[in-house]
Amino acid sequence: MNANGLQRVIVEHVTPEIDAGRFYIKKVAGETIRVEADIFADGHDHVRGRLLCRHETEKEWQHHEMHLINNDRWHASCTFPKTGFYYYTVIGWIDHALTWHHGFLKKYEDAQQMGVELLIGANLLEEMLPKASAADKKLLTQTIATLRNAKKYDAAIALVLGKDMMRLIELYPNLTNATTYLRELKVYVERDKAGFSSWYSFFPRSAARVEGKHGTFKDCEKLLPRIAEMGFDVLYFPPIHPIGFNFRKGKNNTVNALPGDDGVPYAIGSEAGGHKAILKDLGTLADFKKLIKKAAEHQLEIALDFAIQCSPDHPYVKEHPSWFKWRPDGTVQYAENPPKKYQDILPINYENDDWQNLWKELKSILDYWCEQGVRIFRVDNPHTKSFNFWEWCIAEVQKKYPGTIFLSEAFTKPKVMKELAKVGYTQSYTYYTWRNSKQELIEYMTELTQTEVKDYFRPNFWPNTHDINPYALQTPNHAAFIVKFFMAATLSSNYGIFGPCFELMAWQPYPGKEEYINSEKYEVRYWDWEHRNLLMEVITKVNASRKTNLALQTTNNIKFLDVANDNLLAYYKTSGDNHIICVANLDPNNTQNGYIKTPIYEWGLHEGQSFTVFDMITGQSYEWMHEWNYVELNPHHMPVHLFRIEL
């Protein structure tokens, strides 16, 4: 026999819900969740539903009335004012008081005698007394007495028809037999930068202003004003640790390094130390901590690369040999991604009997750098490490150091990328780097923003990285760089570039590959850090616009606009009364034009009513007055529009 035999309401198909509640969804403080559920019951009684939410530090649920959409589908919303975990669930119940009131109105309109109905109502109101406020308890007591007094029939009718009756019914339902959804679901609410950030990356060893000199943290300090001036708020460094000597790679990934070659920063570890040590050529720990402080003065946060791999010289190899794979010939298995070989790097073996100590040691690396003041980590190739490890490690670090952000650098299979996001990664690299056509971009953005992926996978769009020089940018054409940057910064609220080769348009590839010639992964490079160009001007203006327009600080609010030209991409973002239209010419060589369908009716305008569009890049304004409006973009001048709508 069903122990819940008195529960008549069904609550099912709650969204958002990730893998039957196995994983939490993600929000930032101040954001709102819209929850939907199917709520229905047998018979014709009136059904109601509530969304229940509470912060992990609270015991009492905050409830939000659900509203019928159609076909027994209900919805409600809840805003999360502070960081941490929230719990939410849905309840549904038969509202006998509401059913009575609805029937009462029908019978009254039919001029029926309402004496018995008044007595039924009095009994239902009596059930509300234990939960009512002092003022409402007094009102209820008086109302019940009137409904039960046959001599006050007309007054009783007036009370039932009055506004207070519906208010009382809505406020004090009888939830004795309410059905609660079969599980509590979780939301992880993070700080603002989890949802809105502008990343800039460079190799600190290439920061020197003097050619032939190895860069230092002190040299990096001198670059902070330049990076802040462009409007970035995260400064990400590839590994800053000692580099191994055995099997060191030479320039352009040659197998045998020459004397004086700098090696690959990802080949971590030497006699000087491992992941908790600093390459002496960069400076000291004190220098690094000073850099963190100076960066903060420029509203920049330092992000470190967490690369779980070791050079053959890493102390772990001797101290913990079981953490690595040993081949029959007595050598350690180096990293491979056939046909690529990484002889200077040894991957960790997660299937070893000492895995618990391994996990603790790896987490201790993150703990160490958090203690030095770091709260953002870009994680190298997380898809080659255990999902279980990441779920445990990220949760433990964020528990000890709230606000810690993890960016997943996983260019791999879709399901693997999504699983990494589910187990805890704050942000994720994406396929944006290779999405170039209008159809590709619309399809990809639709997947990221209109499916359940939007609830747990936060994209971070990078036009390039230190590993990837995409074919689309292997050209000296400034329009190609501007458009790829512009779309990254306006399609996604999180984005980044690898500089200074991006803004200086160092496009030359290694022949036949999506890699840079003379890549900084293998050598120290000298850059003209004083150089300025049009691309840098666009970067500066777009970043400034991102900071002052709330519509650009969210990814999932995008709507693509119709324009009958496959070389023009137009999209619209809105937040409150802040409306932005972005237009990009995807053809870097030719002028493109077309008519864009603008959402004037959403703004309360009508055909023929004029409004202004202000281009925040060029400073030009245009008066539009139709639903369909003409645009033309010459890539040799400016291949994009960033319009703020002024109504």
Secondary structure as UniProt FT lines:
FT   TURN            3..6
FT   STRAND          9..15
FT   TURN            19..22
FT   STRAND          25..28
FT   TURN            29..30
FT   STRAND          32..41
FT   STRAND          47..55
FT   TURN            56..57
FT   STRAND          62..65
FT   STRAND          67..70
FT   TURN            71..72
FT   STRAND          73..79
FT   STRAND          84..94
FT   HELIX           96..109
FT   TURN            110..111
FT   HELIX           115..126
FT   TURN            127..128
FT   HELIX           129..131
FT   HELIX           134..147
FT   HELIX           150..152
FT   HELIX           153..161
FT   HELIX           163..171
FT   TURN            176..177
FT   STRAND          179..180
FT   STRAND          185..190
FT   HELIX           192..194
FT   STRAND          197..201
FT   HELIX           204..206
FT   TURN            211..212
FT   HELIX           217..229
FT   TURN            230..231
FT   STRAND          234..237
FT   TURN            246..247
FT   HELIX           251..253
FT   TURN            259..260
FT   TURN            265..266
FT   TURN            271..272
FT   TURN            275..276
FT   TURN            280..282
FT   HELIX           285..297
FT   TURN            298..299
FT   STRAND          301..306
FT   STRAND          309..310
FT   TURN            312..313
FT   HELIX           315..319
FT   HELIX           321..323
FT   TURN            328..329
FT   STRAND          335..337
FT   TURN            338..339
FT   STRAND          340..342
FT   TURN            343..344
FT   STRAND          346..347
FT   TURN            353..354
FT   HELIX           355..371
FT   TURN            372..373
FT   STRAND          376..380
FT   HELIX           382..384
FT   HELIX           387..400
FT   TURN            402..403
FT   STRAND          405..409
FT   HELIX           414..422
FT   TURN            423..424
FT   STRAND          427..428
FT   HELIX           432..434
FT   HELIX           438..450
FT   HELIX           452..455
FT   HELIX           471..473
FT   HELIX           478..491
FT   STRAND          494..498
FT   TURN            499..505
FT   TURN            511..512
FT   TURN            517..518
FT   TURN            520..522
FT   TURN            529..530
FT   HELIX           534..548
FT   HELIX           550..553
FT   TURN            556..557
FT   STRAND          558..560
FT   TURN            566..567
FT   STRAND          568..575
FT   TURN            576..577
FT   STRAND          578..585
FT   STRAND          592..597
FT   TURN            600..604
FT   TURN            607..608
FT   STRAND          611..615
FT   TURN            616..618
FT   STRAND          621..624
FT   STRAND          628..633
FT   TURN            635..637
FT   STRAND          640..646
//
